[in-house]
Amino acid sequence: MSDDTEDVEVAPDNRSKSQKQESAALANLSGYGDDSELNASKAVANLKKFDNAKSKARDAEIRELAKVKVDDADINLLVEEFEIERSKAEHTLRKCQGDVTAAMQQLVNE
């Protein structure tokens, strides 16, 4: 008797952990999984979850930046030297933890 089954060699999954997570997130986001059909309502719900998470992260970043103390003189210096709006100067300075030198370097590199 002959054996009709073939020996199938399964290739090892050499993807990194982050690649596997990205792949799973993409499958979840699209609503298209292994053997499931595309589900538009599930995709929309997942997009809303993603947007909410992104919004919460942005709000948290804004709260953290608001805690950073910046000198008015440093803001004025950035405004005058780089000819940028006051809000951009203040935001850059806060992102650099109030370090005017680091803020200048960041603005030069933009």
VMD Tcl script that draws the C-alpha trace (Angstrom):
set ca {
  {0.00 0.00 0.00}
  {1.20 3.42 -0.81}
  {0.86 6.34 1.56}
  {-1.03 9.23 -0.06}
  {0.06 11.75 2.54}
  {3.01 13.93 1.80}
  {5.55 15.01 4.31}
  {4.95 18.74 4.58}
  {7.74 20.73 6.10}
  {6.54 23.79 7.99}
  {8.89 26.73 7.80}
  {9.70 28.32 11.15}
  {8.20 31.75 11.78}
  {11.26 34.01 11.79}
  {9.32 37.23 12.29}
  {10.17 39.35 15.29}
  {7.71 39.78 18.13}
  {6.83 43.30 16.97}
  {6.26 42.06 13.41}
  {3.91 39.37 14.72}
  {2.04 41.96 16.80}
  {1.78 44.32 13.82}
  {0.44 41.50 11.67}
  {-2.15 40.57 14.30}
  {-3.16 44.22 14.70}
  {-3.53 44.62 10.96}
  {-5.68 41.52 10.72}
  {-7.77 42.78 13.63}
  {-8.01 46.30 12.21}
  {-9.25 45.17 8.82}
  {-11.69 42.69 10.27}
  {-10.10 40.13 7.99}
  {-8.72 37.26 10.01}
  {-7.51 33.80 9.15}
  {-10.72 32.35 7.70}
  {-13.22 35.14 8.34}
  {-14.86 37.44 5.85}
  {-14.30 41.15 5.75}
  {-16.55 42.75 8.34}
  {-16.98 46.48 7.74}
  {-18.65 47.23 11.05}
  {-15.88 45.48 12.95}
  {-13.27 47.41 10.97}
  {-15.01 50.71 11.73}
  {-15.21 49.81 15.42}
  {-11.52 48.95 15.46}
  {-10.65 52.22 13.73}
  {-12.65 54.12 16.35}
  {-10.77 52.27 19.11}
  {-7.49 53.16 17.42}
  {-8.51 56.83 17.10}
  {-9.61 56.93 20.74}
  {-6.33 55.42 21.90}
  {-4.40 57.87 19.75}
  {-6.45 60.77 21.14}
  {-5.89 59.63 24.73}
  {-2.13 59.38 24.10}
  {-2.10 62.89 22.62}
  {-4.07 64.25 25.59}
  {-1.64 62.60 27.99}
  {1.30 64.13 26.10}
  {-0.31 67.58 26.26}
  {-0.84 67.22 30.02}
  {2.79 66.17 30.49}
  {4.08 69.06 28.38}
  {1.92 71.50 30.34}
  {3.79 70.52 33.50}
  {7.12 71.68 32.05}
  {8.09 75.16 33.25}
  {9.47 77.42 30.53}
  {10.89 80.92 30.79}
  {9.14 83.66 28.87}
  {12.55 85.03 27.87}
  {13.46 81.68 26.28}
  {10.22 81.67 24.29}
  {10.88 85.22 23.10}
  {14.43 84.27 22.11}
  {13.19 81.40 19.94}
  {10.48 83.57 18.38}
  {12.97 86.29 17.47}
  {15.85 84.12 16.33}
  {13.87 81.55 14.34}
  {11.02 83.82 13.25}
  {8.40 81.31 14.32}
  {5.07 81.65 16.04}
  {5.06 81.90 19.81}
  {2.99 78.71 20.16}
  {5.54 76.70 18.14}
  {8.42 78.13 20.18}
  {6.66 77.28 23.44}
  {5.74 73.77 22.28}
  {9.29 73.04 21.12}
  {10.71 74.36 24.38}
  {8.32 72.21 26.41}
  {9.20 69.11 24.35}
  {12.85 69.82 25.21}
  {12.01 70.03 28.92}
  {12.69 73.78 29.00}
  {16.23 73.41 27.65}
  {16.60 76.35 25.26}
  {19.79 74.94 23.69}
  {18.10 71.63 22.86}
  {15.08 73.52 21.51}
  {17.34 75.57 19.23}
  {19.03 72.42 17.96}
  {15.66 70.83 17.25}
  {14.45 73.89 15.36}
  {17.65 74.02 13.30}
  {17.26 70.36 12.37}
  {13.64 70.71 11.23}
}
mol new
graphics top color blue
foreach p $ca { graphics top sphere $p radius 0.5 }
foreach p [lrange $ca 0 end-1] q [lrange $ca 1 end] { graphics top cylinder $p $q radius 0.2 }
display resetview
